[in-house]
Amino acid sequence: MGAHADLYARHQAVMPSWIATYYDPPIELDRGEGRHVWDAEGNRYLDFFGGILTTMTAHALPEVTKAITEQAGKILHTSTVYLSRQMVELAEQIASVSGIPDARVFFTTSGTEANDAALLLATSYRRSNQVLAMRNSYHGRSFSAVSITGNSAWSATSLSPFQTFYVHGANSFRSPFKDLPKDDYIAACVADLREVLDQTAKNVACLIAEPIQGVGGFSVPPDGLYGAFKEVLDEHGILWISDEVQTGWGRTGENFWGWQAHAPEGVTPDIVTFAKGIGNGASIGGVIARAEVMNCLQANSLSTFGGSPITMAAGLANLKYLLDNDLPANSREVGGWLIEQLRAVGAELPVVADVRGKGLMIGVELVKPGTLDPAPGAANAALNAAREGGLLIGKGGLSGNVLRLAPPLSLTRAEAEEGLRILKHALTVANDAEDPLAGSSTNTAGASS
C-alpha cells in the first residue's frame, strides 16, 4: 500500500464521509514552491488550483513565510479584546482599496464565517430575514450559508434561518435567457427580480451574489448585471452584498474586485466579503461595510481567532507583494492568453461546450458531444489525466462537469504553456471517454510531466 492509500484508509476511519476529495486514492500534498507542489510520494505538479483559489501569490512565498516566522517568535494569539497593530494596519489597507466610502473592516477566519457576518449585518440593519440569492450560487458550508446556497449539490439541508428567494442571471450559459443579446438578457433578469419583489418578497434585507460563481463552475454573468440590479435594490432600500471570496484581490485581472465589472463609477456594494487569497494559505476572511451598516449591531461581539497577529502579518506581507508586483496585471495578461488558447483547443473537441472566465479564473464546461447534457464523467477523466500529466486542477458546476483553473497570480507564461499542453491532452482524454470513436481522429498530443 502506498503512502496515499495508507493515509486515506486512516482518513476514512476518523473523518466524516461527506468531506469531498479528489482522486482515487486522494493525494497528500507535502510541500510547495512557487507555482509547484510535491505530494507525499515525491511527485511534482504544476498547481492550477491553489488550494481552491487560496494560494494567491505563490507557494512558500519568502515574504509571507518571513512575516509569519517573525510574528510567531513574538506572540501567536491575543483576540480582539486587545488592540492589534497588525489587524489595524491590514484593515486600513483593505478599507483604502475597497472603494466603499467610510469603510469598516471585520476579520473572520474563513469565507463562510465572513458571509455569516455579512448576513447578520444586513438582516439586523433591515430588520428582516428575507434574502435574495442567485441560482447556482455557493456561499459556504455553515447552517446560514447553506440556507442561501442556490446549488443543490452543496445544500445539505432545507432548514433555514432565512426566507430565501432565488433570481436569474448568474449562470448565463444555462439560463433560460441565454440566447438573448446582452442588454436584453440583463433586462430579462431585472424583470425577473422585479417580479420576485412585487409578488413574493415584500421586505427583503439584501441580495448576496458572487461576481463570478466559484463552486458553480466559474459561471460568468454579463458585465453590468449587478449594477442594473442595484438600481432596483435602491428603490426598496435593499442592501447589496458582493461575495468576493474567490474573485477578490485582482483574480479576474481586469479589476481589483469582481463587482467593479458591474457598477458604474461611484456605485459600490453596501457590503463586501473576502477570504482565501488575502492570506495565501493563512486563515483570513472578513467583511467590509460602510460604517452605518457595520455599526448597526446592538449587542456585544468579538472574535477569538479573527484578526490574529500571525494571520494579519501574513495578510500584510501578501497584499504588499501582490500590489508591489502588480499581480492583477499578470493575471490579466497570462490568464487572457490561456483563455484564448483553451478556446482554440475546445473548438476542436465536441466535449468542450464552453470556455469562460476572466484573468486566472477559468472554467471549461464539458458536455456529452452533440448535446448540452453535463458530462461529469468526462470532467473526472480530465481531472485524473491532468494529474497523471503533472497538473492539478479543480472542478465544479451543479453536475460536477466544469473544470476550474485558478493558478497563483504569479503564474509565468512558460508555466501557462506547460499547463496548456497537459490540459490539451487531458481534454482529449475526456473527449475520448465520452466518444470512443473520436480517438482515431482527435489530437492525442501527449502531456508534459
Steps between C-alpha positions, in 0.01 A plus 500: 500500500638842401527800727182653360291185527619438855416853613163487323407185690578679825309807376189291434517353850483835681371771260141567384387314187373826347842665469555527125840389366655476155654187346490132596676480734528867594849644514685672786679820403825516695666826393483781248714764336391768256232350276595138571419246770633155589296215642602259775620246242736752339294589191528861380201693366433837345223642718203648312262495797694658787321317782164624361616848391678560831871497408464836330860612454723191522571196713758566773524865400811618691343833603197329654705221657731756661208706634338192655826379652587836653153544646497143635815586692319788671142399577258268319167602645327779688131527380305815421452598864850648471627752247694347211735713292509241219120481485459879487767534231346234277152642555628845397644360179191297415271795570713719272472259204138402565335787315241519778468845661562520876579129500530283808664155497426196718729198477391137517679171440328390177274602216211308651533696823533824303172434320336408832608836640380687191158337524482589869576862419254525211209332677562700817524828310184431303313316779408222258604141435409508130802448274542507124762262359601379157416164350804268481671697779721384788586702810644252751432191707344642819131474584426857390724487189351169384152645539568764233700271268330459162693186402327183621820296478637703794181566697483238773175608666175673413475647850580869503518810721413704189219530252705477182393599149712403200527717190633447149815627338827366640529183289457647154612181325198305630254784553160491327602844369836381363414561134414865556743784417679636806276802562185293451639230730560753777156651444338156531688433825400841638137424410530169686641682803216751494244220476649324803490824700146587387342158546676311778778689682355807668766587760840390370816566698763441232616345178814286534682410178837379375627713208619171349353185650777282642365159598232557237761445229652846453172613346533857372200733482508784248681811619255752639246249632544583869518871428159470336379300800635771732268759346203281591639418845545869577132564426418268792792578731636147453873447567738349245756250635779411256656165589862554391641191673620366165501805272674755722857637500534525120431135420294602194780720368280780370406641843609469862150383600257297293213742572683777313404339168135562589473842657560845351748739661390600848262208550615231742354206690382572852696200628793304357622167634849360443726209596721242328769684302574782743667258743679289237414200718467673835141489630366848428150602407315822553224749434523857369200727546421866525502613861123543528447133413800355685412682821132404501533209744353577841675224697858427600714285274863402447712247317733258672699407190398757239775757455765297682849654496652217298235496226497878478879501457458252214225709341703821518803339335288326238302810403820704476656242267185491286493877457876555469520243220169596335381141494149600384661620175682169469170320555344703219785438258580133566141406574372672187750309289406170665129555442558570131712188459249280683220628279701398196556154650134469596383591149647170379351282778122443510514425872592864570186715496633819657826662605433802720647715769713805564868522582619189683149381583406271213222244458479229232153346479482143368191345345396188317598569137216629288298610804514738793455211746764523776784247480633452856674180392700697245595753767626221725696353210659838431575560868684168528678532166625844601636366829673215322657759270621709793225761534249559781167658407157524662144436395155636577160575355165365610579163337876501565569537127703824498877507530622789716840658438632754752881504530692741723494847348878490450464228234755552224432473127731197480305328779173587327632339181600189694157482661331549164684202352383279786146636480483437127583135557261476797214646297574258217480214752169641624369528145595140427333388824169642375548395136744204462476523122652848519836355601591423142452860388569732793833644589667275757802714579674376811525692824823629645603379842 
